């Protein structure tokens, strides 16, 4: 895998980026983008893009990639509008993955490329791999009960987090009938902490990922944005990383 922290050779002016959602994640991406070979040409927030009204052929005419970090209720409509205009996407919004097949049809019908993830942190993607390996090792030992916990800032709308749900999706089949409980906490300004643990009467084993800031998520989103240029089809972020 190439180093996502190195500036991209994107040509004069860099790749042209549209940011759908300009909250804390959108602002972090905007700050990092120039050093990673991107030029932010368009930023839309909840006020300027109510109902997706600002996603037009005119506003996206010079855009190479659109990056969506909005809300679950807006994401699918944003995807449809952007895809119909022939612009490739990166989507980091969570809470809409139950409509994945609907989105897949939109992407295939429009002939664009899209990368999605519950979490664009490269560290989290590697955390998933470690969690799968741990689940395989603990599977034969029924005295260990698996569990998941996650904590985020008070403004995060979905609970459990998309990352926790994706982690459970990946490890649950490896543990058979042992249901994995998920506990969520929303408080303060916590960027994000996820734990996958196994507890027994004798001891506890814990895998933990703690985000120190949003930069890791922004790095991954920009890595995906660079990768998806010229691609067609629907891809998960893990697809990209595991192919390296």
Secondary structure as GFF3:
##gff-version 3
##sequence-region A 1 244
A	DSSP	beta_strand	15	20	.	.	.	ID=ss1
A	DSSP	alpha_helix	24	33	.	.	.	ID=ss2
A	DSSP	three_ten_helix	34	36	.	.	.	ID=ss3
A	DSSP	beta_strand	38	44	.	.	.	ID=ss4
A	DSSP	three_ten_helix	50	52	.	.	.	ID=ss5
A	DSSP	beta_strand	65	68	.	.	.	ID=ss6
A	DSSP	alpha_helix	72	84	.	.	.	ID=ss7
A	DSSP	beta_strand	88	91	.	.	.	ID=ss8
A	DSSP	three_ten_helix	97	99	.	.	.	ID=ss9
A	DSSP	alpha_helix	100	110	.	.	.	ID=ss10
A	DSSP	beta_strand	113	116	.	.	.	ID=ss11
A	DSSP	alpha_helix	122	138	.	.	.	ID=ss12
A	DSSP	beta_strand	145	152	.	.	.	ID=ss13
A	DSSP	alpha_helix	162	172	.	.	.	ID=ss14
A	DSSP	three_ten_helix	173	175	.	.	.	ID=ss15
A	DSSP	beta_strand	181	186	.	.	.	ID=ss16
A	DSSP	beta_strand	193	199	.	.	.	ID=ss17
A	DSSP	beta_strand	204	210	.	.	.	ID=ss18
A	DSSP	alpha_helix	215	228	.	.	.	ID=ss19
A	DSSP	beta_strand	233	236	.	.	.	ID=ss20
A	DSSP	alpha_helix	237	242	.	.	.	ID=ss21
###
